[in-house]
Amino acid sequence: MWSAVTGERLQGPLAGHTGAIWGISFSSHGLLATAGLDGTVRLWDPATGQSAVEPLTGHADGITHAAFHPNGHLLATSSDDCTTRLWAQPGLPAGHSRSVGARA
């Protein structure tokens, strides 16, 4: 994280993905989701730079987009595997995923 006022580095980079990051999204609750070509979605607490939960997995290929619903309780991701997944309650230990569609 960097200060927009001084340009000073406030904390180190968020590290964990093993491939390029193609999508990011902030939730209304302040979580940051990063979608990677390594096939994972990672949820971060931007204030601490720490991972909020274990990486979300399930897509068979790289994840290219991530977007939170305005209420912050639903995260949609899309992948090069031609699927979209909805993640209920992302960032909470009870969160699970389900595949909602694929194109032929």
C-alpha positions as CSV (number, residue, x, y, z in Angstrom):
1,M,0.0,0.0,0.0
2,W,1.2,3.5,-0.8
3,S,0.2,6.9,0.5
4,A,-1.6,8.9,-2.1
5,V,-0.4,12.1,-0.3
6,T,3.3,11.4,0.2
7,G,3.9,8.6,-2.2
8,E,5.5,6.7,0.7
9,R,5.2,2.9,0.9
10,L,3.0,2.0,3.9
11,Q,3.2,-1.8,3.6
12,G,4.5,-4.4,1.3
13,P,2.7,-5.9,-1.7
14,L,0.0,-8.5,-1.3
15,A,1.8,-11.7,-2.3
16,G,0.4,-15.2,-2.8
17,H,-0.7,-15.7,-6.4
18,T,1.6,-17.8,-8.6
19,G,0.5,-16.2,-11.8
20,A,-0.7,-12.9,-13.2
21,I,-3.6,-11.1,-11.5
22,W,-6.3,-10.2,-14.0
23,G,-9.2,-9.0,-11.8
24,I,-9.7,-7.1,-8.6
25,S,-12.7,-6.0,-6.7
26,F,-13.5,-4.3,-3.3
27,S,-16.4,-5.4,-1.3
28,S,-18.7,-3.0,0.6
29,H,-17.2,-4.5,3.8
30,G,-13.7,-3.5,2.8
31,L,-12.3,-6.9,1.6
32,L,-10.2,-7.0,-1.6
33,A,-10.6,-9.9,-4.0
34,T,-7.9,-10.7,-6.5
35,A,-8.5,-13.1,-9.4
36,G,-5.4,-14.9,-10.8
37,L,-4.4,-16.9,-13.7
38,D,-3.2,-19.5,-11.2
39,G,-6.9,-20.4,-10.9
40,T,-7.4,-18.9,-7.4
41,V,-9.3,-16.0,-5.9
42,R,-7.7,-14.5,-2.8
43,L,-9.4,-12.3,-0.3
44,W,-7.4,-9.7,1.5
45,D,-7.8,-7.4,4.4
46,P,-6.3,-4.2,2.9
47,A,-5.7,-2.6,6.3
48,T,-3.3,-5.4,7.3
49,G,-2.2,-6.9,4.0
50,Q,-3.1,-10.3,5.3
51,S,-5.2,-13.0,3.6
52,A,-8.7,-13.1,5.0
53,V,-9.3,-16.8,4.2
54,E,-7.7,-19.7,2.4
55,P,-7.7,-19.2,-1.4
56,L,-11.0,-19.9,-3.2
57,T,-10.5,-22.7,-5.8
58,G,-12.8,-24.5,-8.2
59,H,-12.2,-23.0,-11.6
60,A,-10.3,-25.3,-14.0
61,D,-8.3,-22.5,-15.6
62,G,-7.2,-18.9,-14.9
63,I,-9.7,-16.5,-13.4
64,T,-10.0,-13.3,-15.4
65,H,-12.7,-11.3,-13.5
66,A,-14.0,-10.8,-10.0
67,A,-16.9,-8.6,-8.9
68,F,-18.7,-8.2,-5.6
69,H,-22.4,-7.7,-5.3
70,P,-23.1,-4.3,-3.7
71,N,-24.1,-6.0,-0.5
72,G,-20.7,-7.6,-0.2
73,H,-22.1,-11.1,0.4
74,L,-21.8,-12.5,-3.1
75,L,-18.7,-12.6,-5.3
76,A,-18.9,-13.5,-9.0
77,T,-15.9,-14.8,-10.9
78,S,-15.3,-15.8,-14.5
79,S,-12.6,-18.0,-16.0
80,D,-11.0,-19.1,-19.1
81,D,-12.6,-22.4,-18.4
82,C,-15.9,-20.8,-19.7
83,T,-17.6,-20.9,-16.3
84,T,-18.9,-18.3,-13.9
85,R,-18.9,-19.0,-10.2
86,L,-20.9,-17.4,-7.4
87,W,-19.2,-17.4,-4.0
88,A,-21.6,-16.9,-1.1
89,Q,-20.4,-15.1,1.9
90,P,-16.8,-14.6,0.6
91,G,-14.3,-13.9,3.3
92,L,-16.3,-15.9,5.9
93,P,-15.2,-19.4,6.9
94,A,-18.7,-20.8,5.9
95,G,-18.3,-19.6,2.3
96,H,-18.7,-22.1,-0.5
97,S,-18.9,-22.0,-4.3
98,R,-21.1,-23.4,-6.9
99,S,-20.8,-23.4,-10.7
100,V,-23.7,-21.5,-12.3
101,G,-23.1,-21.9,-15.9
102,A,-20.8,-22.6,-18.9
103,R,-21.0,-21.8,-22.5
104,A,-20.8,-24.5,-25.1
